Amino acid sequence: MIRFNKLFISTMMGSYLLFGFNYGTQAAESSMTILGDKVNVRQTAKTDGKVLETLNKEVEVEAIARSKEQETIDKTFDYWYQVKTASGKTGWVFGSFLTVTGGAMTLGEGVIVREKADRNGKQVNKLAKGATVQITNRTKQRETIGKASDYWYEVTPEAGKPGWVFGGFLVKTGDRITTGQNLNVREQSNTKGKVVESLDEGAKVSVLERTKEQEKIGKVQDYWYQVKTASGKSGWIFGGFLMATD
């Protein structure tokens, strides 16, 4: 369980009234891959936390929880993830050193696939809206394009050449798990949207769509996700309260 400081709690009290959640993290298993060599797994979600284990590139871990608050480290803001390693140790890794591989789909028409992770990189492919791709790699640094700050992802599409796509044009398919109690699912992708359902902590939802622009709520900047709940209802949840799960 993460201990949040008084500043974070006071900053997010208004969001509590809008979303209806608490600040606990929910255990959920999601396979993630280490980016970079000599990545430290720490006892606490802090850069000076005691090092429990050091892992190398492409080693797989199981993410079991995630911080609600993001932090900026080396110009990259991301969440901390609590992970379990192959040796059985449990600790925390900053998100820029982790990636989730697997299926994703494109957002928007004419999504450009580039030879390298650069907006000026040579175009090698162009994908239609909803095209299915497999994520195979990710940059360690985010880039801001328009109103989205995201990573670049190396992808393999069903047709045409593989390459790099900016994360603002991709949404990872599959399930998410809620990380707060009494989390409101809303009719629109904003905090004033009509509530269509409230979910308990740990509820599993399926992702249908995602906004291309991010919003900052409290100290978290993330997308809104359109989801389908177990009861069959559809609505929107802010990404700060969802965690990817297998």
C-alpha positions as CSV (number, residue, x, y, z in Angstrom):
1,M,0.0,0.0,0.0
2,I,1.4,3.4,-1.0
3,R,1.5,6.2,1.7
4,F,0.4,9.4,0.1
5,N,1.5,12.7,1.5
6,K,-0.8,15.4,2.8
7,L,-0.3,17.6,-0.2
8,F,-1.4,14.9,-2.6
9,I,-4.5,14.0,-0.5
10,S,-5.6,17.7,-0.2
11,T,-5.0,18.2,-4.0
12,M,-7.2,15.2,-4.9
13,M,-10.1,15.8,-2.4
14,G,-12.1,17.6,-5.1
15,S,-11.5,14.6,-7.4
16,Y,-12.8,12.3,-4.7
17,L,-16.2,14.0,-4.8
18,L,-16.3,13.8,-8.6
19,F,-15.1,10.3,-9.0
20,G,-16.0,8.5,-5.8
21,F,-12.8,6.6,-5.0
22,N,-10.4,5.9,-2.2
23,Y,-6.6,5.9,-2.4
24,G,-5.8,2.2,-2.0
25,T,-4.0,0.2,-4.7
26,Q,-5.6,-2.9,-6.0
27,A,-3.6,-6.1,-6.5
28,A,-3.8,-7.3,-10.1
29,E,-1.3,-9.3,-12.1
30,S,-0.1,-8.0,-15.4
31,S,3.0,-9.3,-17.3
32,M,5.5,-6.5,-18.0
33,T,9.0,-6.4,-19.5
34,I,12.0,-4.6,-18.2
35,L,13.5,-1.8,-20.4
36,G,17.2,-1.2,-20.0
37,D,20.0,-2.9,-18.2
38,K,20.6,-2.8,-14.4
39,V,17.1,-1.7,-13.5
40,N,16.6,-1.6,-9.7
41,V,13.6,-3.1,-7.9
42,R,13.2,-1.0,-4.8
43,Q,11.5,-1.7,-1.4
44,T,9.5,1.6,-1.6
45,A,8.2,3.7,-4.5
46,K,11.1,6.2,-4.2
47,T,14.4,6.7,-6.0
48,D,16.2,6.3,-2.8
49,G,14.3,3.2,-1.7
50,K,16.4,0.2,-0.7
51,V,17.4,-2.0,-3.7
52,L,16.0,-5.5,-3.4
53,E,17.1,-6.8,-6.8
54,T,18.6,-5.6,-10.1
55,L,17.2,-6.8,-13.4
56,N,18.4,-6.8,-17.0
57,K,16.7,-5.8,-20.2
58,E,13.8,-8.0,-21.4
59,V,13.3,-9.8,-18.1
60,E,9.6,-10.3,-17.4
61,V,8.0,-9.4,-14.1
62,E,4.4,-9.5,-12.8
63,A,2.9,-6.1,-11.9
64,I,0.6,-6.5,-9.0
65,A,-0.2,-2.8,-8.1
66,R,0.4,0.7,-9.3
67,S,0.7,4.1,-7.6
68,K,-2.1,6.6,-8.0
69,E,0.3,9.5,-8.0
70,Q,2.8,10.1,-10.9
71,E,6.3,11.3,-10.4
72,T,8.8,13.0,-12.8
73,I,12.2,11.3,-12.9
74,D,14.8,12.3,-15.5
75,K,12.2,14.5,-17.3
76,T,9.8,11.5,-17.6
77,F,6.6,11.4,-15.6
78,D,5.0,8.0,-14.9
79,Y,3.6,5.8,-12.3
80,W,5.5,3.4,-10.0
81,Y,4.6,-0.3,-10.3
82,Q,4.8,-2.9,-7.6
83,V,6.2,-6.0,-9.2
84,K,7.0,-9.6,-8.4
85,T,10.2,-11.0,-9.9
86,A,11.0,-14.5,-11.0
87,S,13.0,-14.9,-7.7
88,G,9.9,-14.2,-5.7
89,K,10.9,-10.8,-4.5
90,T,8.3,-8.0,-4.4
91,G,9.3,-4.3,-4.9
92,W,8.8,-1.2,-6.9
93,V,10.0,-0.1,-10.4
94,F,9.4,3.2,-12.1
95,G,7.2,3.0,-15.1
96,S,9.7,4.3,-17.7
97,F,11.7,1.1,-17.1
98,L,8.7,-1.2,-17.8
99,T,6.6,-1.9,-20.8
100,V,3.5,-4.0,-21.5
101,T,3.7,-5.9,-24.8
102,G,0.7,-7.4,-26.7
103,G,-2.2,-6.3,-28.9
104,A,-3.2,-2.8,-29.6
105,M,-5.4,-0.9,-32.1
106,T,-5.0,2.4,-33.8
107,L,-7.0,5.6,-33.1
108,G,-7.8,7.8,-36.0
109,E,-7.5,7.5,-39.7
110,G,-4.2,7.4,-41.5
111,V,-2.0,6.5,-38.5
112,I,1.6,6.8,-39.7
113,V,4.1,4.1,-38.9
114,R,7.7,5.5,-39.0
115,E,11.1,4.0,-39.4
116,K,12.3,5.4,-36.1
117,A,10.7,6.8,-33.0
118,D,10.7,10.4,-34.3
119,R,7.9,12.5,-35.7
120,N,10.2,13.3,-38.6
121,G,11.1,9.7,-39.2
122,K,10.6,8.2,-42.6
123,Q,7.1,6.8,-43.2
124,V,7.1,3.1,-43.8
125,N,3.4,2.3,-43.4
126,K,0.0,4.0,-42.9
127,L,-2.8,2.3,-40.9
128,A,-6.6,2.7,-40.9
129,K,-8.6,3.4,-37.8
130,G,-9.0,0.3,-35.7
131,A,-6.1,-1.6,-37.3
132,T,-4.7,-4.3,-35.1
133,V,-1.0,-4.3,-34.2
134,Q,1.3,-6.1,-31.8
135,I,3.5,-3.9,-29.5
136,T,7.0,-5.3,-29.4
137,N,9.0,-2.4,-27.8
138,R,8.8,1.1,-26.4
139,T,11.0,4.1,-25.9
140,K,12.1,5.0,-22.3
141,Q,11.5,8.7,-22.8
142,R,8.1,10.3,-23.5
143,E,7.5,13.0,-26.1
144,T,4.8,15.6,-26.1
145,I,2.8,15.9,-29.4
146,G,-0.3,18.1,-29.4
147,K,-2.0,17.6,-26.0
148,A,-0.6,14.2,-25.3
149,S,2.7,13.2,-23.6
150,D,3.4,9.6,-24.4
151,Y,6.0,7.0,-25.4
152,W,6.7,5.8,-28.9
153,Y,5.8,2.1,-29.5
154,E,7.4,-0.3,-31.9
155,V,4.6,-2.2,-33.6
156,T,4.0,-5.0,-36.0
157,P,0.8,-4.6,-38.0
158,E,-1.2,-7.4,-39.6
159,A,-0.3,-6.0,-43.1
160,G,2.7,-3.9,-44.2
161,K,6.0,-3.0,-42.6
162,P,6.6,-2.7,-38.9
163,G,7.9,0.5,-37.3
164,W,7.2,3.1,-34.7
165,V,3.9,4.8,-33.7
166,F,3.3,7.5,-31.2
167,G,1.3,6.3,-28.2
168,G,-1.3,9.0,-28.7
169,F,-2.5,7.0,-31.7
170,L,-2.6,3.6,-30.0
171,V,-4.8,2.0,-27.4
172,K,-3.8,-1.3,-25.9
173,T,-6.6,-3.8,-26.2
174,G,-7.7,-6.1,-23.4
175,D,-8.9,-5.6,-19.9
176,R,-8.3,-3.0,-17.2
177,I,-8.9,-3.4,-13.4
178,T,-10.2,-0.5,-11.3
179,T,-7.9,0.8,-8.5
180,G,-10.5,2.6,-6.3
181,Q,-13.7,1.9,-4.5
182,N,-17.0,3.4,-5.7
183,L,-15.4,4.5,-9.0
184,N,-17.9,6.2,-11.3
185,V,-18.3,5.2,-14.9
186,R,-19.5,8.3,-16.8
187,E,-21.6,8.9,-19.9
188,Q,-19.0,11.4,-21.3
189,S,-15.2,11.6,-21.0
190,N,-15.2,14.4,-18.3
191,T,-15.7,14.8,-14.6
192,K,-19.2,16.2,-15.1
193,G,-20.6,13.4,-17.2
194,K,-23.7,11.6,-16.0
195,V,-22.8,8.5,-13.8
196,V,-24.1,5.3,-15.5
197,E,-22.6,2.9,-12.9
198,S,-20.3,2.8,-9.9
199,L,-17.7,0.0,-9.6
200,D,-15.9,-1.6,-6.7
201,E,-12.2,-1.8,-6.3
202,G,-10.7,-4.6,-8.5
203,A,-13.6,-4.6,-11.0
204,K,-12.6,-5.8,-14.4
205,V,-13.6,-3.8,-17.5
206,S,-13.0,-4.2,-21.2
207,V,-11.5,-1.2,-23.2
208,L,-13.5,-0.1,-26.2
209,E,-12.0,3.2,-27.0
210,R,-9.7,6.0,-25.7
211,T,-9.4,9.7,-26.1
212,K,-6.5,11.0,-28.2
213,E,-5.9,13.9,-25.8
214,Q,-5.0,13.7,-22.2
215,E,-6.4,15.5,-19.2
216,K,-4.6,16.5,-16.0
217,I,-6.6,15.8,-12.8
218,G,-4.8,16.5,-9.6
219,K,-1.2,15.3,-10.2
220,V,-2.1,12.8,-12.8
221,Q,-2.1,13.3,-16.5
222,D,-3.8,10.5,-18.5
223,Y,-6.3,9.6,-21.1
224,W,-10.0,8.8,-20.6
225,Y,-11.0,5.2,-21.6
226,Q,-14.4,4.1,-22.8
227,V,-15.1,0.7,-21.2
228,K,-17.7,-2.0,-21.0
229,T,-18.5,-3.3,-17.5
230,A,-19.4,-6.8,-16.4
231,S,-23.1,-5.7,-16.3
232,G,-22.9,-4.8,-20.0
233,K,-23.0,-1.0,-19.5
234,S,-20.6,1.3,-21.4
235,G,-19.1,4.5,-20.2
236,W,-15.9,6.5,-19.6
237,I,-13.3,6.2,-16.8
238,F,-10.2,8.4,-16.3
239,G,-7.0,6.3,-16.9
240,G,-5.5,7.3,-13.5
241,F,-8.0,4.8,-11.9
242,L,-7.3,1.9,-14.3
243,M,-4.5,-0.6,-14.4
244,A,-3.8,-3.0,-17.3
245,T,-4.2,-6.6,-16.5
246,D,-3.8,-9.9,-18.5
